[in-house]
Amino acid sequence: MNQPTEGTKKLALDLRASFKDRCDSAAKRRSLSQIAWWTEAGEEKLRRDGPAKEQNRE
C-alpha cells in the first residue's frame, strides 16, 4: 500500500482545518441568530404583556 506524501498529508490537514473553521463559523451564526430571535420574541412579549407582569416577577 502506498504511503501518503508529505504534501498529501499537509493538504488533508489544511482541508480538515478549513472544514472545521466553516463549521465553527456556521455554528456561531446559528447561535447569534437564535439569540437575536429569542431577544426579539422576549421584547415582543414584554410589549404585549406590559410592565405589570414584569413587576410581579420581582
BELQUIUR-V780702 format. One record per residue. N is the residue number from 1. SS is DSSP state (alpha for helix, beta for strand, coil for the rest). OMEGA is omega in whole degrees, 0 to 359 (* if undefined). BURIAL is + if it has 9 or more other C-alpha atoms within 8 Angstrom, else -. Layout:
<<N;SS;OMEGA;BURIAL> <N;SS;OMEGA;BURIAL>>
This chain:
<<1;coil;181;-> <2;coil;175;-> <3;coil;178;-> <4;coil;179;-> <5;coil;178;-> <6;alpha;179;-> <7;alpha;179;-> <8;alpha;178;-> <9;alpha;180;+> <10;alpha;179;-> <11;alpha;179;-> <12;alpha;179;-> <13;alpha;178;-> <14;alpha;179;-> <15;alpha;179;-> <16;alpha;180;-> <17;alpha;179;-> <18;alpha;179;-> <19;alpha;180;-> <20;alpha;178;-> <21;alpha;179;-> <22;alpha;179;-> <23;alpha;179;-> <24;alpha;179;-> <25;alpha;179;-> <26;alpha;179;-> <27;alpha;178;-> <28;alpha;179;-> <29;alpha;179;-> <30;alpha;180;-> <31;alpha;181;-> <32;alpha;180;-> <33;alpha;178;-> <34;alpha;178;-> <35;alpha;179;-> <36;alpha;181;-> <37;alpha;181;-> <38;alpha;179;-> <39;alpha;179;-> <40;alpha;179;-> <41;alpha;179;-> <42;alpha;178;-> <43;alpha;179;-> <44;alpha;179;-> <45;alpha;178;+> <46;alpha;178;+> <47;alpha;184;-> <48;alpha;184;-> <49;alpha;180;-> <50;coil;183;+> <51;alpha;183;-> <52;alpha;180;-> <53;alpha;179;-> <54;alpha;180;+> <55;alpha;180;-> <56;alpha;182;-> <57;alpha;186;-> <58;coil;*;->>
